[in-house]
Amino acid sequence: MKLPARWSFGCTDPGSWHWRKSCGLIRSAVLLAALLGSQAAIAEDDFEQPPINYRQTAADNRVSRLLRSIDSGGVRLEHRDRFGYLPALLRALEISESSQVLVFSKTSLQRDRISPRMPRALYFNDDTYVGFCQNSELMEISVVDPRLGTVFYSLDQPPARRPELVRQSDNCLICHGSSQTHGIPGLLVRSVFPDAAGFPLLAKGSYRIDHTSPIKHRWGGWYVTGQHGSQTHLGNRIFTERDSPDEESTAGSNLTDLGSRFDADAYLTGHSDIVALMVLEHQTEGHNLITRANFLTRMALYHEAALNRELGEAPTHRWDSTTSRIRDAGDPLVKYLLFCDEAELTAPISGSSKFAAEFVKRGPQDSRGRSLRDFDLQRRMFKYPCSYLIGSPSFAALPATAKDYVLRRIWDVLRGQDQSPEFAHLTPQLRHDILEILLATQPDLPAYWHESLPSQP
């Protein structure tokens, strides 16, 4: 860091008191600059530095535990001629085949193996994602690690005595560790305008998708099966240079059979379920924001501790800038978990597979059978607009200061004490219902959550 002229000092004798004092001031200035740094973003290489140390830190997640079991001989993956290790891997990771969604745009690492006639299949559960391409020598796996954000692996497809499951970083982080993922190792769902070969027509732009994205902007380059009424989207469509990106079309709408598009028997199912796509889009950005809150808070506390040591402050001294950084990390997460700015559905949506029913069964439910996983799919995605990710291991692993902030804000909203306009979509009845469900299904809520409930609206 090059210091401005006002931080230059005349004495350069390393043994002098003035030199030592100057170095102390310089170190303090650098620490203060770090503490007062960007409130809203993480530089793309910050997660390689303390306290995150992304590459150097051992992973502890669903895939790393499977890797250890494979290495110890506790788990054996069966190899099948047509799909390689895919079915066995999905079973080992507790991922249902019904989660299959298909992308045919050439927008990922194995783009040479992807086309409208040979889409890439994605399968996922609450924290793990598996990418399968036909005739490929490897499968791509990503998993949300509670402390590291998204961690990437590959699994060689040729049969072997012991399958080789390897952690990856460099190639994946080109796209998955950039400003597109808030500067953290994260996940990205895009909608593009693909041509007949699957290449995105870059001049027409693209959309980064989550649950706030209008339906009309979603699923360009993806296959979509299910019913969505009169709503239009970009899925199932091929574009040319002459097509306007703003023109809405019913082409590719309300498909339930993709057999005319490609050989469906080459995949585990013939579906690319619309409900699974919507859950995928919500979940990936939700995990990104949880990781962002985790990283920003840990970095703020790390820099604060160093500055307190440097200036002789008590270890518990809290700087206003630290409080501000934790707030700026937590507020976007609060709004996302409570589905602020969610895109409105203008017609009912129904999937084509068992995905929705299997997703709901994963619970947990309260004594009245209600769950944060219950779908609405009439006006919005979920019946109770509070994300099930609040019960995820990644949310539980948030630093205590960040988790306390987020939970306090959510509690204020649900109790009706926060009537900010961004939460106007939460009616008094919805706030009451969500509060009851959380109290019944989340065992580690702070004690103040268990104060008397507000009366039924």
C-alpha positions as a Markdown table, in Angstrom:
| # | Residue | x | y | z |
|---|---|---|---|---|
| 1 | Met | 0.0 | 0.0 | 0.0 |
| 2 | Lys | 1.5 | 3.4 | -1.0 |
| 3 | Leu | 0.9 | 5.9 | 1.7 |
| 4 | Pro | 0.1 | 9.5 | 1.0 |
| 5 | Ala | 2.7 | 12.2 | 1.7 |
| 6 | Arg | 1.3 | 13.1 | 5.1 |
| 7 | Trp | 2.4 | 9.7 | 6.3 |
| 8 | Ser | 6.1 | 10.1 | 5.2 |
| 9 | Phe | 8.6 | 10.5 | 8.0 |
| 10 | Gly | 12.0 | 12.1 | 8.0 |
| 11 | Cys | 13.9 | 9.7 | 10.2 |
| 12 | Thr | 14.9 | 6.4 | 8.5 |
| 13 | Asp | 17.2 | 4.8 | 11.1 |
| 14 | Pro | 15.6 | 1.5 | 12.0 |
| 15 | Gly | 17.0 | 1.7 | 15.5 |
| 16 | Ser | 15.6 | 5.0 | 16.4 |
| 17 | Trp | 12.5 | 5.6 | 18.5 |
| 18 | His | 11.1 | 7.8 | 15.8 |
| 19 | Trp | 11.4 | 5.0 | 13.2 |
| 20 | Arg | 9.7 | 2.5 | 15.5 |
| 21 | Lys | 6.9 | 5.0 | 16.2 |
| 22 | Ser | 6.5 | 5.7 | 12.5 |
| 23 | Cys | 6.3 | 2.0 | 11.6 |
| 24 | Gly | 3.6 | 1.7 | 14.3 |
| 25 | Leu | 1.6 | 4.5 | 12.8 |
| 26 | Ile | 2.0 | 3.1 | 9.3 |
| 27 | Arg | 0.8 | -0.3 | 10.5 |
| 28 | Ser | -2.1 | 1.3 | 12.3 |
| 29 | Ala | -3.0 | 3.3 | 9.1 |
| 30 | Val | -3.0 | 0.1 | 7.0 |
| 31 | Leu | -5.2 | -1.7 | 9.5 |
| 32 | Leu | -7.5 | 1.2 | 9.8 |
| 33 | Ala | -7.7 | 1.4 | 6.0 |
| 34 | Ala | -8.7 | -2.3 | 6.0 |
| 35 | Leu | -11.2 | -1.8 | 8.7 |
| 36 | Leu | -12.7 | 1.2 | 6.9 |
| 37 | Gly | -12.6 | -0.5 | 3.5 |
| 38 | Ser | -15.4 | -1.2 | 1.1 |
| 39 | Gln | -18.6 | -1.9 | 3.1 |
| 40 | Ala | -20.5 | -3.6 | 0.3 |
| 41 | Ala | -18.0 | -5.8 | -1.7 |
| 42 | Ile | -15.2 | -8.3 | -1.4 |
| 43 | Ala | -12.2 | -8.0 | -3.7 |
| 44 | Glu | -11.8 | -11.1 | -5.8 |
| 45 | Asp | -8.7 | -12.2 | -4.1 |
| 46 | Asp | -9.6 | -11.3 | -0.5 |
| 47 | Phe | -10.8 | -14.8 | 0.3 |
| 48 | Glu | -7.3 | -16.1 | -0.3 |
| 49 | Gln | -6.0 | -14.0 | 2.6 |
| 50 | Pro | -6.5 | -14.3 | 6.3 |
| 51 | Pro | -8.8 | -15.0 | 7.9 |
| 52 | Ile | -10.5 | -17.0 | 5.1 |
| 53 | Asn | -7.5 | -18.6 | 3.4 |
| 54 | Tyr | -9.8 | -20.4 | 0.9 |
| 55 | Arg | -7.3 | -22.7 | -0.8 |
| 56 | Gln | -5.2 | -23.5 | 2.3 |
| 57 | Thr | -8.1 | -24.4 | 4.5 |
| 58 | Ala | -9.3 | -28.0 | 4.7 |
| 59 | Ala | -12.9 | -28.4 | 3.6 |
| 60 | Asp | -15.6 | -29.9 | 5.7 |
| 61 | Asn | -18.7 | -30.5 | 3.8 |
| 62 | Arg | -20.9 | -33.2 | 2.3 |
| 63 | Val | -18.4 | -34.0 | -0.6 |
| 64 | Ser | -15.3 | -33.9 | 1.5 |
| 65 | Arg | -16.8 | -36.4 | 3.9 |
| 66 | Leu | -17.7 | -38.6 | 1.0 |
| 67 | Leu | -14.2 | -38.3 | -0.3 |
| 68 | Arg | -12.8 | -39.5 | 3.1 |
| 69 | Ser | -15.3 | -42.4 | 3.1 |
| 70 | Ile | -14.2 | -43.4 | -0.4 |
| 71 | Asp | -10.5 | -43.2 | 0.5 |
| 72 | Ser | -11.0 | -45.3 | 3.6 |
| 73 | Gly | -13.0 | -47.9 | 1.7 |
| 74 | Gly | -16.2 | -47.2 | 3.6 |
| 75 | Val | -18.0 | -46.2 | 0.4 |
| 76 | Arg | -17.8 | -47.9 | -3.0 |
| 77 | Leu | -19.3 | -46.2 | -6.0 |
| 78 | Glu | -20.7 | -48.5 | -8.6 |
| 79 | His | -19.9 | -47.7 | -12.2 |
| 80 | Arg | -22.5 | -48.1 | -14.9 |
| 81 | Asp | -21.8 | -48.3 | -18.7 |
| 82 | Arg | -24.1 | -45.4 | -19.8 |
| 83 | Phe | -23.9 | -43.0 | -16.9 |
| 84 | Gly | -20.6 | -43.8 | -15.2 |
| 85 | Tyr | -20.6 | -43.0 | -11.5 |
| 86 | Leu | -23.5 | -40.6 | -11.8 |
| 87 | Pro | -26.3 | -42.7 | -10.2 |
| 88 | Ala | -24.1 | -44.0 | -7.4 |
| 89 | Leu | -22.7 | -40.5 | -6.7 |
| 90 | Leu | -26.2 | -39.0 | -6.5 |
| 91 | Arg | -27.2 | -41.7 | -4.0 |
| 92 | Ala | -24.1 | -41.2 | -1.9 |
| 93 | Leu | -24.8 | -37.4 | -1.8 |
| 94 | Glu | -28.5 | -37.8 | -1.2 |
| 95 | Ile | -29.5 | -36.1 | -4.3 |
| 96 | Ser | -32.8 | -37.1 | -6.0 |
| 97 | Glu | -32.9 | -37.8 | -9.8 |
| 98 | Ser | -36.1 | -35.6 | -9.8 |
| 99 | Ser | -33.9 | -32.5 | -9.3 |
| 100 | Gln | -32.6 | -32.8 | -12.8 |
| 101 | Val | -32.5 | -29.6 | -14.8 |
| 102 | Leu | -31.0 | -29.4 | -18.3 |
| 103 | Val | -28.9 | -26.5 | -19.8 |
| 104 | Phe | -28.0 | -26.5 | -23.4 |
| 105 | Ser | -26.1 | -23.2 | -23.7 |
| 106 | Lys | -22.3 | -23.3 | -23.9 |
| 107 | Thr | -21.7 | -21.4 | -20.8 |
| 108 | Ser | -19.7 | -23.7 | -18.5 |
| 109 | Leu | -16.4 | -25.5 | -18.3 |
| 110 | Gln | -17.3 | -28.4 | -20.6 |
| 111 | Arg | -19.0 | -26.2 | -23.3 |
| 112 | Asp | -17.6 | -28.3 | -26.1 |
| 113 | Arg | -19.7 | -31.2 | -24.9 |
| 114 | Ile | -22.9 | -29.1 | -24.6 |
| 115 | Ser | -25.5 | -28.3 | -27.3 |
| 116 | Pro | -29.3 | -28.3 | -27.7 |
| 117 | Arg | -29.0 | -32.0 | -28.8 |
| 118 | Met | -26.8 | -32.9 | -25.8 |
| 119 | Pro | -27.7 | -30.7 | -22.8 |
| 120 | Arg | -25.7 | -30.7 | -19.6 |
| 121 | Ala | -27.7 | -32.2 | -16.7 |
| 122 | Leu | -27.6 | -30.6 | -13.2 |
| 123 | Tyr | -28.8 | -32.4 | -10.1 |
| 124 | Phe | -28.9 | -30.8 | -6.6 |
| 125 | Asn | -30.1 | -31.0 | -3.0 |
| 126 | Asp | -29.9 | -28.2 | -0.4 |
| 127 | Asp | -26.2 | -27.7 | -0.6 |
| 128 | Thr | -24.6 | -29.9 | -3.3 |
| 129 | Tyr | -24.7 | -29.7 | -7.1 |
| 130 | Val | -23.6 | -32.3 | -9.7 |
| 131 | Gly | -23.0 | -31.5 | -13.4 |
| 132 | Phe | -23.1 | -34.4 | -15.9 |
| 133 | Cys | -22.2 | -34.2 | -19.6 |
| 134 | Gln | -22.6 | -37.1 | -22.0 |
| 135 | Asn | -19.4 | -38.8 | -23.1 |
| 136 | Ser | -17.3 | -36.7 | -20.7 |
| 137 | Glu | -14.4 | -38.1 | -18.7 |
| 138 | Leu | -15.4 | -36.1 | -15.6 |
| 139 | Met | -18.3 | -34.9 | -13.6 |
| 140 | Glu | -18.3 | -31.5 | -12.0 |
| 141 | Ile | -19.4 | -31.2 | -8.3 |
| 142 | Ser | -19.9 | -28.1 | -6.2 |
| 143 | Val | -20.9 | -28.0 | -2.6 |
| 144 | Val | -21.5 | -25.2 | -0.1 |
| 145 | Asp | -19.0 | -25.5 | 2.7 |
| 146 | Pro | -20.2 | -23.7 | 5.9 |
| 147 | Arg | -16.9 | -21.9 | 6.3 |
| 148 | Leu | -15.5 | -21.7 | 2.8 |
| 149 | Gly | -18.5 | -20.9 | 0.6 |
| 150 | Thr | -18.7 | -23.0 | -2.5 |
| 151 | Val | -16.0 | -25.6 | -2.9 |
| 152 | Phe | -15.5 | -27.3 | -6.3 |
| 153 | Tyr | -14.6 | -30.9 | -7.1 |
| 154 | Ser | -14.3 | -33.2 | -10.1 |
| 155 | Leu | -14.8 | -36.9 | -10.4 |
| 156 | Asp | -13.2 | -38.9 | -13.2 |
| 157 | Gln | -15.7 | -41.0 | -15.1 |
| 158 | Pro | -13.6 | -43.9 | -16.4 |
| 159 | Pro | -14.0 | -47.0 | -14.2 |
| 160 | Ala | -11.3 | -47.3 | -11.5 |
| 161 | Arg | -10.6 | -49.4 | -8.4 |
| 162 | Arg | -11.0 | -46.2 | -6.4 |
| 163 | Pro | -12.7 | -43.3 | -8.1 |
| 164 | Glu | -10.7 | -40.1 | -8.0 |
| 165 | Leu | -12.6 | -37.2 | -6.4 |
| 166 | Val | -10.4 | -34.1 | -6.5 |
| 167 | Arg | -10.9 | -30.6 | -5.1 |
| 168 | Gln | -10.5 | -27.9 | -7.8 |
| 169 | Ser | -10.1 | -24.1 | -7.6 |
| 170 | Asp | -8.4 | -22.1 | -10.4 |
| 171 | Asn | -10.6 | -23.0 | -13.4 |
| 172 | Cys | -13.8 | -22.8 | -11.4 |
| 173 | Leu | -13.1 | -19.5 | -9.7 |
| 174 | Ile | -12.7 | -17.6 | -13.0 |
| 175 | Cys | -16.5 | -17.5 | -13.1 |
| 176 | His | -17.4 | -18.6 | -9.6 |
| 177 | Gly | -15.2 | -16.2 | -7.6 |
| 178 | Ser | -15.8 | -12.9 | -9.3 |
| 179 | Ser | -18.0 | -9.9 | -9.0 |
| 180 | Gln | -20.8 | -12.0 | -10.5 |
| 181 | Thr | -20.8 | -14.0 | -7.2 |
| 182 | His | -20.2 | -10.9 | -4.9 |
| 183 | Gly | -16.5 | -11.6 | -4.8 |
| 184 | Ile | -16.9 | -14.9 | -2.9 |
| 185 | Pro | -16.5 | -18.5 | -4.1 |
| 186 | Gly | -20.2 | -18.9 | -5.1 |
| 187 | Leu | -22.8 | -20.1 | -7.6 |
| 188 | Leu | -24.2 | -18.5 | -10.7 |
| 189 | Val | -27.3 | -19.0 | -12.7 |
| 190 | Arg | -27.5 | -17.2 | -16.0 |
| 191 | Ser | -30.1 | -16.7 | -18.7 |
| 192 | Val | -28.7 | -16.1 | -22.2 |
| 193 | Phe | -29.8 | -16.0 | -25.8 |
| 194 | Pro | -28.4 | -19.2 | -27.4 |
| 195 | Asp | -28.1 | -19.9 | -31.1 |
| 196 | Ala | -28.7 | -23.3 | -32.8 |
| 197 | Ala | -25.4 | -24.6 | -31.6 |
| 198 | Gly | -25.8 | -23.4 | -28.0 |
| 199 | Phe | -23.4 | -20.5 | -28.3 |
| 200 | Pro | -24.8 | -17.4 | -26.4 |
| 201 | Leu | -25.4 | -14.4 | -28.6 |
| 202 | Leu | -23.3 | -12.1 | -26.5 |
| 203 | Ala | -24.5 | -8.9 | -28.2 |
| 204 | Lys | -28.0 | -9.5 | -26.9 |
| 205 | Gly | -26.7 | -9.6 | -23.3 |
| 206 | Ser | -27.7 | -12.0 | -20.5 |
| 207 | Tyr | -29.4 | -12.0 | -17.1 |
| 208 | Arg | -28.1 | -13.1 | -13.8 |
| 209 | Ile | -31.0 | -15.0 | -12.2 |
| 210 | Asp | -32.4 | -15.3 | -8.7 |
| 211 | His | -36.0 | -15.2 | -7.3 |
| 212 | Thr | -36.3 | -11.5 | -7.9 |
| 213 | Ser | -35.8 | -12.0 | -11.7 |
| 214 | Pro | -39.0 | -11.6 | -13.8 |
| 215 | Ile | -40.2 | -14.9 | -15.3 |
| 216 | Lys | -39.9 | -13.4 | -18.8 |
| 217 | His | -36.1 | -13.1 | -18.3 |
| 218 | Arg | -35.5 | -16.6 | -17.0 |
| 219 | Trp | -34.2 | -19.9 | -18.5 |
| 220 | Gly | -32.6 | -18.7 | -21.7 |
| 221 | Gly | -30.3 | -21.6 | -22.7 |
| 222 | Trp | -32.2 | -24.1 | -20.4 |
| 223 | Tyr | -34.9 | -26.6 | -21.1 |
| 224 | Val | -38.0 | -26.2 | -19.1 |
| 225 | Thr | -40.8 | -28.7 | -18.5 |
| 226 | Gly | -44.1 | -28.0 | -16.7 |
| 227 | Gln | -47.0 | -25.6 | -16.8 |
| 228 | His | -46.9 | -21.8 | -16.3 |
| 229 | Gly | -50.0 | -20.5 | -18.1 |
| 230 | Ser | -49.7 | -17.3 | -20.1 |
| 231 | Gln | -46.4 | -16.3 | -18.6 |
| 232 | Thr | -43.6 | -16.2 | -21.1 |
| 233 | His | -39.9 | -17.1 | -20.6 |
| 234 | Leu | -36.7 | -17.6 | -22.7 |
| 235 | Gly | -36.4 | -21.4 | -22.1 |
| 236 | Asn | -36.6 | -24.0 | -24.8 |
| 237 | Arg | -35.8 | -21.5 | -27.5 |
| 238 | Ile | -33.2 | -20.9 | -30.1 |
| 239 | Phe | -32.4 | -17.3 | -31.2 |
| 240 | Thr | -30.8 | -15.7 | -34.2 |
| 241 | Glu | -29.1 | -12.4 | -34.6 |
| 242 | Arg | -32.3 | -10.9 | -36.0 |
| 243 | Asp | -34.4 | -11.7 | -32.9 |
| 244 | Ser | -35.0 | -8.9 | -30.5 |
| 245 | Pro | -34.1 | -9.7 | -26.9 |
| 246 | Asp | -37.1 | -7.7 | -25.7 |
| 247 | Glu | -39.7 | -9.5 | -27.7 |
| 248 | Glu | -41.8 | -11.9 | -25.7 |
| 249 | Ser | -42.9 | -15.1 | -27.3 |
| 250 | Thr | -44.9 | -18.2 | -26.3 |
| 251 | Ala | -42.6 | -20.4 | -28.3 |
| 252 | Gly | -41.4 | -23.2 | -26.0 |
| 253 | Ser | -44.1 | -22.5 | -23.4 |
| 254 | Asn | -45.8 | -25.2 | -21.3 |
| 255 | Leu | -43.8 | -28.2 | -22.5 |
| 256 | Thr | -44.1 | -31.5 | -20.8 |
| 257 | Asp | -42.1 | -33.6 | -23.3 |
| 258 | Leu | -38.6 | -32.9 | -24.5 |
| 259 | Gly | -38.3 | -36.0 | -26.7 |
| 260 | Ser | -38.3 | -34.1 | -29.9 |
| 261 | Arg | -35.4 | -31.9 | -28.7 |
| 262 | Phe | -32.8 | -34.6 | -27.8 |
| 263 | Asp | -32.5 | -38.3 | -26.8 |
| 264 | Ala | -34.2 | -38.2 | -23.4 |
| 265 | Asp | -33.1 | -41.8 | -22.8 |
| 266 | Ala | -29.6 | -40.6 | -22.5 |
| 267 | Tyr | -30.5 | -38.9 | -19.2 |
| 268 | Leu | -31.8 | -40.2 | -15.9 |
| 269 | Thr | -35.2 | -38.6 | -16.5 |
| 270 | Gly | -36.9 | -36.7 | -19.3 |
| 271 | His | -37.6 | -33.7 | -17.2 |
| 272 | Ser | -36.1 | -30.2 | -16.6 |
| 273 | Asp | -38.7 | -29.3 | -14.0 |
| 274 | Ile | -39.8 | -25.6 | -13.8 |
| 275 | Val | -40.2 | -25.8 | -10.0 |
| 276 | Ala | -36.7 | -27.3 | -9.6 |
| 277 | Leu | -35.3 | -24.5 | -11.7 |
| 278 | Met | -37.0 | -21.9 | -9.5 |
| 279 | Val | -35.7 | -23.5 | -6.3 |
| 280 | Leu | -32.2 | -23.7 | -7.8 |
| 281 | Glu | -32.3 | -20.0 | -8.6 |
| 282 | His | -33.4 | -19.1 | -5.1 |
| 283 | Gln | -31.0 | -21.4 | -3.4 |
| 284 | Thr | -27.8 | -20.5 | -5.2 |
| 285 | Glu | -28.1 | -16.7 | -4.5 |
| 286 | Gly | -29.2 | -17.4 | -1.0 |
| 287 | His | -26.1 | -19.4 | -0.3 |
| 288 | Asn | -24.0 | -16.6 | -1.9 |
| 289 | Leu | -25.4 | -14.0 | 0.4 |
| 290 | Ile | -24.9 | -16.2 | 3.5 |
| 291 | Thr | -21.2 | -16.7 | 2.4 |
| 292 | Arg | -20.8 | -13.0 | 1.8 |
| 293 | Ala | -22.1 | -12.2 | 5.3 |
| 294 | Asn | -19.8 | -14.8 | 6.7 |
| 295 | Phe | -16.7 | -13.6 | 4.9 |
| 296 | Leu | -17.4 | -9.8 | 5.4 |
| 297 | Thr | -18.0 | -10.3 | 9.1 |
| 298 | Arg | -14.9 | -12.5 | 9.7 |
| 299 | Met | -12.8 | -10.0 | 7.8 |
| 300 | Ala | -14.2 | -7.0 | 9.8 |
| 301 | Leu | -13.6 | -8.8 | 13.1 |
| 302 | Tyr | -10.1 | -9.9 | 12.0 |
| 303 | His | -9.0 | -6.4 | 11.1 |
| 304 | Glu | -10.6 | -4.9 | 14.2 |
| 305 | Ala | -8.7 | -7.4 | 16.5 |
| 306 | Ala | -5.4 | -6.4 | 14.8 |
| 307 | Leu | -6.2 | -2.7 | 15.1 |
| 308 | Asn | -7.1 | -3.1 | 18.8 |
| 309 | Arg | -3.8 | -4.9 | 19.5 |
| 310 | Glu | -1.9 | -2.2 | 17.6 |
| 311 | Leu | -3.5 | 0.7 | 19.4 |
| 312 | Gly | -3.6 | -0.9 | 22.8 |
| 313 | Glu | -7.4 | -1.1 | 23.0 |
| 314 | Ala | -9.3 | -3.8 | 24.9 |
| 315 | Pro | -9.9 | -6.9 | 22.8 |
| 316 | Thr | -13.6 | -6.3 | 23.2 |
| 317 | His | -13.5 | -2.7 | 21.9 |
| 318 | Arg | -16.0 | -2.4 | 19.1 |
| 319 | Trp | -15.3 | 0.1 | 16.3 |
| 320 | Asp | -18.3 | 1.8 | 14.7 |
| 321 | Ser | -16.9 | 0.8 | 11.3 |
| 322 | Thr | -17.1 | -2.9 | 12.3 |
| 323 | Thr | -20.7 | -2.5 | 13.3 |
| 324 | Ser | -21.4 | -0.8 | 10.0 |
| 325 | Arg | -19.7 | -3.6 | 8.0 |
| 326 | Ile | -21.7 | -6.3 | 9.8 |
| 327 | Arg | -24.9 | -4.4 | 9.2 |
| 328 | Asp | -24.0 | -4.0 | 5.5 |
| 329 | Ala | -23.3 | -7.7 | 5.3 |
| 330 | Gly | -26.5 | -8.7 | 7.1 |
| 331 | Asp | -29.2 | -6.4 | 5.6 |
| 332 | Pro | -29.1 | -7.9 | 2.0 |
| 333 | Leu | -29.3 | -11.4 | 3.6 |
| 334 | Val | -32.3 | -10.4 | 5.7 |
| 335 | Lys | -34.2 | -9.1 | 2.7 |
| 336 | Tyr | -33.4 | -12.1 | 0.6 |
| 337 | Leu | -34.4 | -14.6 | 3.2 |
| 338 | Leu | -37.7 | -12.8 | 3.6 |
| 339 | Phe | -38.2 | -12.7 | -0.2 |
| 340 | Cys | -38.2 | -8.9 | -0.6 |
| 341 | Asp | -38.7 | -7.9 | -4.3 |
| 342 | Glu | -39.6 | -11.5 | -5.3 |
| 343 | Ala | -40.9 | -11.6 | -8.9 |
| 344 | Glu | -44.7 | -11.9 | -8.9 |
| 345 | Leu | -46.3 | -14.9 | -10.6 |
| 346 | Thr | -49.2 | -14.0 | -12.8 |
| 347 | Ala | -50.4 | -17.5 | -13.5 |
| 348 | Pro | -50.2 | -20.8 | -11.6 |
| 349 | Ile | -47.0 | -22.9 | -12.0 |
| 350 | Ser | -46.8 | -26.7 | -11.8 |
| 351 | Gly | -43.8 | -29.0 | -12.3 |
| 352 | Ser | -43.6 | -32.1 | -14.5 |
| 353 | Ser | -41.8 | -34.4 | -12.1 |
| 354 | Lys | -41.8 | -35.6 | -8.5 |
| 355 | Phe | -39.5 | -32.8 | -7.5 |
| 356 | Ala | -41.9 | -30.5 | -5.7 |
| 357 | Ala | -43.5 | -33.4 | -3.6 |
| 358 | Glu | -40.0 | -34.7 | -2.6 |
| 359 | Phe | -38.7 | -31.3 | -1.8 |
| 360 | Val | -41.6 | -30.5 | 0.6 |
| 361 | Lys | -41.2 | -33.9 | 2.4 |
| 362 | Arg | -37.7 | -32.9 | 3.5 |
| 363 | Gly | -39.4 | -30.7 | 6.1 |
| 364 | Pro | -39.1 | -30.0 | 9.0 |
| 365 | Gln | -42.8 | -29.3 | 9.8 |
| 366 | Asp | -44.5 | -27.8 | 12.8 |
| 367 | Ser | -47.3 | -29.5 | 14.7 |
| 368 | Arg | -49.8 | -28.3 | 12.2 |
| 369 | Gly | -47.9 | -29.8 | 9.3 |
| 370 | Arg | -46.6 | -26.4 | 8.0 |
| 371 | Ser | -43.1 | -26.0 | 6.6 |
| 372 | Leu | -41.0 | -23.3 | 5.1 |
| 373 | Arg | -40.7 | -25.7 | 2.1 |
| 374 | Asp | -44.5 | -25.5 | 1.4 |
| 375 | Phe | -45.0 | -24.2 | -2.1 |
| 376 | Asp | -47.6 | -21.6 | -3.2 |
| 377 | Leu | -46.8 | -21.4 | -7.0 |
| 378 | Gln | -49.9 | -19.3 | -7.5 |
| 379 | Arg | -48.7 | -15.8 | -6.7 |
| 380 | Arg | -45.2 | -16.5 | -5.4 |
| 381 | Met | -42.9 | -19.4 | -5.0 |
| 382 | Phe | -43.4 | -20.4 | -1.3 |
| 383 | Lys | -46.5 | -20.3 | 0.8 |
| 384 | Tyr | -44.6 | -18.8 | 3.7 |
| 385 | Pro | -42.0 | -16.3 | 2.4 |
| 386 | Cys | -39.0 | -17.1 | 4.6 |
| 387 | Ser | -36.3 | -19.2 | 3.1 |
| 388 | Tyr | -35.7 | -22.7 | 4.3 |
| 389 | Leu | -31.9 | -21.8 | 4.2 |
| 390 | Ile | -32.3 | -20.2 | 7.6 |
| 391 | Gly | -32.1 | -23.8 | 8.8 |
| 392 | Ser | -29.0 | -24.7 | 6.8 |
| 393 | Pro | -25.5 | -25.5 | 8.2 |
| 394 | Ser | -24.1 | -22.5 | 6.4 |
| 395 | Phe | -26.5 | -20.2 | 8.2 |
| 396 | Ala | -25.7 | -21.9 | 11.5 |
| 397 | Ala | -22.0 | -21.3 | 10.8 |
| 398 | Leu | -22.3 | -17.6 | 10.5 |
| 399 | Pro | -20.1 | -15.7 | 13.0 |
| 400 | Ala | -22.2 | -15.0 | 16.1 |
| 401 | Thr | -22.3 | -11.3 | 15.6 |
| 402 | Ala | -23.6 | -11.7 | 12.0 |
| 403 | Lys | -26.1 | -14.3 | 12.9 |
| 404 | Asp | -27.4 | -12.3 | 15.9 |
| 405 | Tyr | -27.8 | -9.3 | 13.7 |
| 406 | Val | -29.8 | -11.1 | 11.0 |
| 407 | Leu | -32.0 | -13.0 | 13.5 |
| 408 | Arg | -32.7 | -9.8 | 15.5 |
| 409 | Arg | -33.8 | -8.0 | 12.3 |
| 410 | Ile | -36.0 | -10.9 | 11.2 |
| 411 | Trp | -37.5 | -11.1 | 14.6 |
| 412 | Asp | -38.3 | -7.4 | 14.5 |
| 413 | Val | -40.0 | -7.8 | 11.1 |
| 414 | Leu | -42.0 | -10.8 | 12.1 |
| 415 | Arg | -43.1 | -9.2 | 15.4 |
| 416 | Gly | -44.3 | -6.2 | 13.4 |
| 417 | Gln | -41.8 | -3.8 | 15.0 |
| 418 | Asp | -40.1 | -3.2 | 11.6 |
| 419 | Gln | -42.7 | -1.9 | 9.1 |
| 420 | Ser | -40.2 | -0.8 | 6.5 |
| 421 | Pro | -41.7 | -0.7 | 3.0 |
| 422 | Glu | -39.5 | -3.5 | 1.7 |
| 423 | Phe | -41.4 | -5.9 | 4.0 |
| 424 | Ala | -44.8 | -4.7 | 3.0 |
| 425 | His | -45.4 | -8.0 | 1.2 |
| 426 | Leu | -45.5 | -9.8 | 4.6 |
| 427 | Thr | -49.0 | -9.4 | 5.9 |
| 428 | Pro | -49.7 | -9.6 | 9.6 |
| 429 | Gln | -51.0 | -13.2 | 9.1 |
| 430 | Leu | -47.9 | -14.2 | 7.2 |
| 431 | Arg | -45.6 | -12.7 | 9.8 |
| 432 | His | -47.4 | -14.6 | 12.5 |
| 433 | Asp | -47.4 | -17.9 | 10.6 |
| 434 | Ile | -43.7 | -17.7 | 9.8 |
| 435 | Leu | -42.8 | -16.8 | 13.4 |
| 436 | Glu | -44.8 | -19.9 | 14.6 |
| 437 | Ile | -43.1 | -22.2 | 12.0 |
| 438 | Leu | -39.6 | -20.9 | 12.9 |
| 439 | Leu | -40.2 | -21.3 | 16.6 |
| 440 | Ala | -41.4 | -24.9 | 16.1 |
| 441 | Thr | -38.7 | -26.0 | 13.6 |
| 442 | Gln | -35.5 | -24.1 | 14.4 |
| 443 | Pro | -34.1 | -25.3 | 17.8 |
| 444 | Asp | -31.3 | -22.8 | 18.2 |
| 445 | Leu | -33.1 | -19.5 | 18.1 |
| 446 | Pro | -32.1 | -16.8 | 20.7 |
| 447 | Ala | -34.1 | -16.8 | 24.0 |
| 448 | Tyr | -35.9 | -13.5 | 23.1 |
| 449 | Trp | -37.6 | -15.3 | 20.2 |
| 450 | His | -39.5 | -17.3 | 22.7 |
| 451 | Glu | -41.2 | -14.4 | 24.4 |
| 452 | Ser | -45.0 | -14.4 | 24.1 |
| 453 | Leu | -46.2 | -14.4 | 20.5 |
| 454 | Pro | -48.3 | -11.5 | 19.3 |
| 455 | Ser | -51.9 | -12.3 | 19.1 |
| 456 | Gln | -53.4 | -14.0 | 16.1 |
| 457 | Pro | -54.2 | -11.3 | 13.4 |
